[in-house]
Amino acid sequence: MDFMERLKDNVNSLPDLPMKLMLGYLTAKDSLVLYALPGGQVIREYYDGVKDQSLNYEIGIKTKDQQKANATLWQIQTHLEEVEEIISKDSSFQFQKLSVSNKPFLSDQDEQGFFIYLLDVQADLTTLKK
């Protein structure tokens, strides 16, 4: 399923995003990342193997510039609240809706002075059999 790639592309379409969103986890340096969280669930499964699912994702940013971290995630959060459509390039899902689970929040500050801010979203998708 290519949902994470399409969500990443959607966020990266923002014209004044200070850094590009990547798939994966926070690195030792400045990073803006998207990754799946546990806890998704199948809402309904059909006889043909198609499933309506609710899946959890998190966007994290790590930088020494706390204002940049906060502003970036608020910009992304505002954008995601308005997303009405995400189209699969490999026909693996149909988008239903995207919900922001919580507003951006400060999660941590490490010993090197990096701030880590997080934003959680939930995607309702119909996953299709190939």
C-alpha positions in Angstrom: 0.0 0.0 0.0 1.4 3.4 -1.0 -0.6 5.6 1.4 2.4 6.8 3.4 4.2 7.8 0.2 1.1 9.7 -1.0 0.7 11.4 2.4 4.4 12.4 2.4 4.0 13.9 -1.1 0.9 15.7 -0.1 2.7 17.4 2.9 5.7 18.1 0.7 3.5 20.0 -1.7 3.3 22.8 0.9 5.3 25.7 -0.8 7.1 27.1 2.3 7.8 24.0 4.3 11.3 24.6 5.9 12.4 21.0 5.3 11.1 18.0 3.3 9.1 15.3 5.0 10.8 11.9 4.8 9.6 8.4 5.6 11.3 6.8 8.6 12.3 7.8 12.1 14.0 10.8 13.6 17.7 10.9 13.0 20.6 12.3 15.0 20.4 15.6 13.0 17.5 17.9 12.0 14.7 15.8 10.5 11.1 15.8 9.6 9.6 12.3 9.4 6.4 10.3 8.9 6.0 6.8 10.4 3.2 4.4 11.2 2.1 4.0 14.8 0.7 0.8 16.4 -3.0 0.5 17.2 -4.7 0.6 13.8 -7.8 -1.5 13.4 -9.9 -3.1 10.8 -13.4 -1.6 10.9 -15.0 -3.9 8.3 -13.7 -6.8 6.2 -15.5 -7.9 3.0 -15.7 -11.3 1.5 -13.4 -10.3 -1.4 -10.6 -9.3 1.0 -11.2 -5.5 0.9 -10.9 -3.9 4.3 -12.0 -0.6 5.8 -9.3 0.3 8.2 -8.4 3.1 10.6 -4.6 3.5 10.7 -2.4 5.7 13.0 0.5 7.8 11.9 2.9 10.3 13.5 4.8 13.2 12.1 7.9 14.2 14.1 10.3 17.0 13.8 13.7 17.3 15.5 15.6 20.5 15.4 17.5 22.9 17.7 15.1 25.7 16.6 12.1 25.3 18.8 10.1 28.0 17.0 10.7 26.3 13.7 9.6 22.9 15.0 6.4 24.3 16.5 5.6 26.4 13.5 6.3 23.6 11.0 4.0 21.1 12.7 1.2 23.7 13.1 1.5 24.5 9.4 1.3 20.7 8.6 -1.6 20.2 11.0 -3.6 23.1 9.5 -3.0 21.6 6.0 -4.0 18.1 7.0 -7.2 19.2 8.6 -8.3 20.4 5.1 -7.2 17.4 3.1 -10.2 15.9 1.2 -8.5 13.5 -1.1 -5.3 11.4 -1.4 -5.1 9.2 -4.5 -3.2 5.9 -4.6 -0.7 5.6 -7.5 -0.9 1.8 -7.3 -4.6 1.4 -6.7 -3.9 -0.1 -3.2 -6.3 2.1 -1.2 -9.2 4.4 -1.4 -9.0 7.5 0.9 -12.0 8.1 3.2 -10.8 10.7 5.6 -7.9 12.0 7.7 -8.3 13.2 11.3 -5.7 15.1 13.4 -5.6 13.1 16.7 -3.9 15.8 18.6 -2.4 19.2 18.1 1.4 19.5 17.8 3.2 19.0 21.1 6.6 19.1 22.5 7.7 15.6 23.3 11.3 15.9 24.4 14.5 18.0 24.5 17.7 16.0 24.4 21.1 16.7 25.9 22.4 18.2 22.6 19.6 20.8 22.6 17.3 19.3 20.0 13.6 19.7 20.5 11.3 17.0 19.3 7.7 17.9 18.4 5.1 15.4 17.4 1.7 15.4 15.6 -0.5 12.3 15.4 -3.1 11.7 12.6 -5.5 8.9 11.9 -6.4 7.8 8.3 -9.5 6.0 7.4 -8.8 4.0 4.3 -10.3 1.2 2.2 -7.4 -1.2 1.4 -7.9 -3.0 -1.9 -6.8 -6.5 -2.9 -4.4 -6.6 -5.9 
